[in-house]
Amino acid sequence: MICIKNGWVHDAVHEEPYIADVLADKGKITAIGKNLIVPQDCEIIDATDKNVYPGFVEAHCHIGLDGSGIGFEGDDCNEMTDILTPQLRAIDGINPMDPTFREAALAGITTVCTGPGSANVLGGTFTAIKTVGKRVDKMIVKKEVAMKCAFGENPKRCYKDKNNYSRMSTASKLREMLLKAKEYDRKVLAAGSDESKLPAYDMKLEALRPVLHGELPLKAHAHQANDIFTALRIAQEFNVKITLEHVTEGHLIVDELKDEPVPMAVGPSLTHASKFELRNKTFETPGILANAGCQVSIITDSPVIPQQYLPLCAGLAIKSGMKEWDALKAITINAAKHIGIEDRVGSLEIGKDADILVMEGSCFEVSAQPEIVIIDGKVVA
C-alpha cells in the first residue's frame, strides 16, 4: 500500500489541480482526498509542493518492435514480403528487454500502444502494454487494440516496384480485402454450427472479422488531407470504426474534421519534413483540432521521436497555442480513450490502475523528470 500525501493532483478529470492524498493498494487507486487515514504499514510519499500526475499514455508508437540500436537487421516493425498482413500481431514481435522501455518508464510514460509500421496497406494488430516487465504477456493492458492500415507515401514507396504505385491502388487493396472478409464472414455466420459448410480457413480474412463486427477499429496512418478523407470514406463504406493517426494536415481541414466523431492522434511533430506529405507539419495542429472540439492525442511515433519525449511534445504544442489542459489530456485520458483502455489508465480515479507520477515542476518543462514513477502500484523509479 502506498499513499502519496499532500500533492497538487492533476487528475486529468478536473481542469484545475487540487491538493489531496492519493492512496493505492494492490495495484489500484483506492482513495483520493485530503488527510486520508492509512494503516501504519503504508508507505508514505510526501508530495508537498509537488505535482502528481497520472502516468502518461502513448496512443501510437512502435516501441519494442523498432527500438534502441536495432537498425535494419533487427527491425520487426514491418513485414516487407507482403503488402497485406492483417494476421500479424504486435505481441509476437515485441522485445520487452529493449532499453527504450526503461527510458520510457523513467520519463513517466507508463502505458504505450505499439504495433506494426506503415509500409503495408494492412499491417496487423496493435497492442496496449505497460512499460515495465520482462514478458509481454504480463505487460498487456489490452491484447488487440486496433488493426493497422496505411495510406499515403509509405505503401507506395515500399511496394512501388511490386504491386502498389499509386494512392488509388492502396485504397483498392484495402477495399478488396474488406470485401473478401465481408463475404468470408457471411459464409462463416451462415454455416453456424455446421462445420461442413464453413469456408476454407483464411487467416487474413479471419483477422479482419473483428473489424467488420466493430470490435476493432482501423488504425489509419494518414498524413495528407486527401488520405485522411480516403480513410474516412472507406470506413463509412464498410461501416467500420476508425481512428486517425498522424493527421499532419488536420489543421488545414479542421472545418471538416470537427464534424467527424473520430479520435485523432497527432504527430510526430518534432521531426524534419522528410517527405512531401509532411511539408505542412506544425506543432499548431493539435491545438487547432482541440479548440474545434476534436478528441486529440499527441504521439511520438517512437522511435521517430524517442518515447521519453512525449510530455515535451505536449509542451511544444502548448508553446504553439494549445491549451495546457488539452495538452495534458492529449497524453493521458484522451490517449487512453483513443486506444480503448480509459477504464484502466489515463486519469487518477478510484478503481483505475495505480500509475502515478510525482514531479517537482510542470510535466511540460524541457527539464521535467519525474522524481517518482509508480506503475501498477509499485515504485519503479
Buried (B, 14 or more C-beta within 10 A) or exposed (E): BBBBBBBBBBBBBEEEBEBBBBBBBEEBBBBBEEEBEBEEEBEEBEBEEBBBBBBBBBBBBBBBBBBBEBEEEBBBBBBBEBBBBBBBBBBEBBBBEBEBBBBBBBBBBBBBBBBBBBBBBBBBBBBBBBBBBEEBEEBBBBBBBBBBBBBBBBBBEBBEEEEBEEBEBBBEBBBEBBEBBBEBBEEBEEEEEEEEEBBEEEEBBBBBBBBBEEEBBBBBBBBBBBBBBBBBEBBEEBEBBBBBBBBBBBBBBBEEBEEBEBBBBBBBBBEEEEEEBBEBBBBBBBBBBBBBEBBBBBBBBBBBBBBBBBBBBBBBBBEBBBBBBBBBBBBBBBBBBBBBBBBBBBBBBEEBBBBBBBBEEBBBEEEBBBEBBBBBBEEBB
